[in-house]
Amino acid sequence: MRVILFVLVCLVFSCEDKETSKQNTTVKQDKVEKKTEVKTEQKREYPKLTDDNALQFLSDFGDENKENKVRIVTDFGNIDILLYDKTKYHRANFIFLAKQNYFDYTQFYRVVPNFVIQGGSSDGMNIAKRRRKIGRYLLPPDTKRGYTHKRGAISMPSSEIENAYKLASPYQFFIVNRIGGAPFLDGDYTVFGEVIKGMDVVDKINAVETDDGEWPLKNVFIKTVEILD
């Protein structure tokens, strides 16, 4: 009789051990599955832009990214910009570059007193590398939307490459600070936004000392461009 009881007790404990073992195995498997899910996340990559694919890419990008307010952060303060929806390629281009962190530590490299401040470039090798990674392309003018080069307008300069159609360099921009604006630029360059806050910062930058080539004697960095809305 004692032998039978001993055997029954052993069977009971053996079953409990098996159940515990199954539970432990299940818990460990759950943890492994969760770790695997985290590793599957990937950062979105974009094609290298050229004159052949840039407009279609920016059209699609603009449809997916509707933001039209940005903040240019500088050592002199912040400049808030409203980007016009009607100049869709230029708006999408600026938002795209901001989201790629292209503008980080570029400079306002050209300052013409009582006229403009021009930014988005630098003589640093890291900026050149960013451009090579994003691509080489130009944007066509979009000058018939009714926008003018008023004080506070943000516009896009022509490429340094000689061209008869005023094709724009997508990486650069200028802001008009001239009292009364610069109407003589209308029709030649694309106005794609305006300053809605921070014109005092534009005026401070426009007042810095420059060399004979209109380059500030002390670098005026764009720390970053933030997307507001």
C-alpha positions in Angstrom: 0.0 0.0 0.0 2.8 2.4 0.9 4.5 1.7 -2.4 1.3 2.5 -4.3 1.0 5.9 -2.5 4.6 6.7 -3.2 4.1 6.1 -6.9 1.0 8.3 -7.0 2.8 11.2 -5.2 5.7 11.0 -7.7 3.3 11.1 -10.6 1.5 14.2 -9.3 4.8 16.2 -8.8 6.0 15.0 -12.2 2.9 16.5 -13.9 3.3 19.8 -12.0 6.9 20.1 -13.2 5.9 19.5 -16.8 3.2 22.2 -16.6 5.7 24.7 -15.1 8.2 23.8 -17.8 5.6 24.5 -20.5 4.7 27.9 -19.0 8.4 28.9 -18.8 8.9 27.9 -22.4 5.9 29.9 -23.5 7.1 33.1 -21.7 10.5 32.9 -23.2 9.1 32.4 -26.7 6.9 35.5 -26.3 9.9 37.6 -25.4 11.8 36.5 -28.5 8.9 37.3 -30.8 8.7 40.9 -29.3 12.4 41.6 -29.9 12.0 40.4 -33.5 9.2 42.9 -34.2 11.3 45.8 -33.1 14.2 44.9 -35.4 11.9 44.9 -38.5 11.4 48.8 -38.5 13.3 50.5 -41.3 14.0 54.1 -42.2 12.4 55.2 -45.5 14.8 55.9 -48.3 14.2 58.2 -51.3 15.6 58.1 -54.8 18.5 60.3 -55.9 17.0 63.3 -57.6 17.8 64.3 -61.1 16.3 66.7 -63.7 14.4 63.7 -65.1 12.6 62.5 -61.9 12.6 65.6 -59.6 9.2 67.1 -60.5 7.3 63.9 -60.3 9.0 63.0 -57.0 8.2 66.5 -55.5 4.6 66.3 -56.8 4.1 62.9 -55.0 6.0 64.1 -51.9 3.9 67.2 -51.8 0.7 65.2 -51.9 1.9 63.1 -48.9 3.4 66.0 -46.9 1.1 69.0 -46.7 3.1 71.1 -44.2 3.5 74.8 -45.1 4.9 76.5 -42.1 8.6 76.3 -41.1 11.0 78.0 -38.7 14.5 78.9 -39.6 16.6 78.8 -36.4 19.7 81.1 -36.2 22.0 82.6 -33.6 20.2 85.9 -34.2 16.7 84.4 -33.5 14.0 82.6 -35.3 12.4 83.3 -38.7 8.9 81.8 -39.3 7.9 81.2 -42.9 4.6 80.5 -44.6 5.1 78.5 -47.7 2.6 79.0 -50.5 0.6 75.9 -51.5 0.2 77.3 -55.1 3.9 77.0 -55.7 3.7 73.3 -55.1 7.1 72.2 -56.3 9.0 74.8 -54.4 7.0 74.2 -51.2 7.4 70.5 -51.4 11.1 70.9 -52.2 11.7 73.1 -49.1 9.8 70.7 -46.9 11.7 67.7 -48.3 15.1 69.3 -47.7 14.1 70.3 -44.2 13.0 66.8 -43.4 16.3 65.5 -44.7 18.1 67.9 -42.3 19.8 69.5 -45.3 19.7 73.0 -43.9 21.4 72.1 -40.6 24.4 74.4 -40.3 24.3 75.8 -43.8 24.7 79.6 -43.8 23.3 82.9 -44.8 26.3 83.3 -47.1 25.3 86.5 -49.0 24.1 89.7 -47.4 23.2 92.8 -49.5 22.3 95.8 -47.2 18.7 97.0 -47.6 18.1 94.3 -50.2 18.3 90.6 -49.4 19.8 87.9 -47.2 20.6 84.7 -49.1 21.0 81.3 -47.5 21.1 77.5 -47.8 24.7 77.0 -48.8 28.1 76.7 -47.3 31.7 76.1 -48.3 31.9 73.1 -45.9 32.6 69.6 -47.4 29.7 68.1 -45.3 27.2 70.3 -47.1 28.5 69.2 -50.5 28.2 65.6 -49.4 24.6 66.2 -48.5 23.8 67.6 -51.9 25.5 64.7 -53.7 23.4 62.3 -51.6 20.1 64.1 -52.3 20.8 64.7 -56.0 21.5 67.3 -58.7 18.5 68.9 -60.1 16.9 72.3 -61.0 13.4 73.7 -60.6 11.5 75.6 -63.3 10.2 79.1 -62.5 6.7 79.4 -61.2 6.2 83.2 -61.4 2.5 83.6 -62.5 0.8 83.0 -59.2 0.4 86.7 -58.3 3.1 86.7 -55.6 5.6 89.6 -55.5 9.0 90.3 -54.1 7.6 92.4 -51.2 9.5 92.9 -48.0 9.6 89.5 -46.3 9.1 87.5 -49.4 11.2 84.2 -49.7 12.3 83.4 -53.2 14.6 81.0 -55.0 17.6 82.2 -56.9 18.7 81.0 -60.4 21.2 78.3 -60.7 24.9 79.3 -61.0 24.8 77.4 -64.2 24.1 79.8 -67.1 20.6 79.2 -68.3 18.1 81.2 -70.3 15.0 80.0 -68.4 15.9 81.1 -64.9 16.0 77.5 -63.6 16.3 77.6 -59.9 18.9 76.1 -57.5 16.7 74.0 -55.2 19.1 74.2 -52.2 19.2 78.0 -51.9 16.8 80.8 -51.1 16.7 84.5 -50.4 14.6 86.8 -48.2 13.8 90.3 -49.3 14.3 92.9 -46.5 14.2 96.1 -48.7 11.6 98.6 -47.6 9.1 98.7 -50.5 10.2 95.3 -51.7 12.1 94.4 -54.9 9.4 94.5 -57.7 12.2 94.5 -60.3 12.7 90.8 -59.5 9.1 89.9 -60.2 8.7 87.5 -63.1 12.3 86.3 -63.0 12.4 84.5 -59.7 9.8 82.3 -57.9 8.4 83.8 -54.7 7.2 80.7 -52.8 6.6 82.0 -49.3 6.8 84.9 -46.9 8.0 85.8 -43.4 5.1 85.7 -40.9 7.3 86.3 -37.8 10.9 87.3 -37.2 11.5 90.1 -39.7 13.5 91.8 -37.0 15.8 88.8 -37.2 16.1 89.2 -41.0 17.0 92.9 -40.4 19.7 92.0 -37.9 21.3 89.6 -40.3 21.1 92.1 -43.1 23.0 94.6 -40.9 26.1 92.4 -40.4 29.4 93.4 -41.8 30.5 91.8 -45.1 33.5 91.5 -47.3 33.7 92.8 -50.9 32.0 89.6 -52.1 28.9 90.2 -49.9 29.9 87.3 -47.6 29.5 88.0 -43.9 32.8 88.6 -42.1 31.4 86.4 -39.3 29.5 83.3 -40.3 25.7 83.4 -39.9 24.6 79.8 -39.4 21.2 78.3 -40.0 21.1 75.9 -37.0 18.2 74.0 -38.4 14.8 74.4 -40.2 11.9 73.1 -38.1 8.6 72.0 -39.5 5.8 73.9 -37.6 2.6 72.9 -39.4 
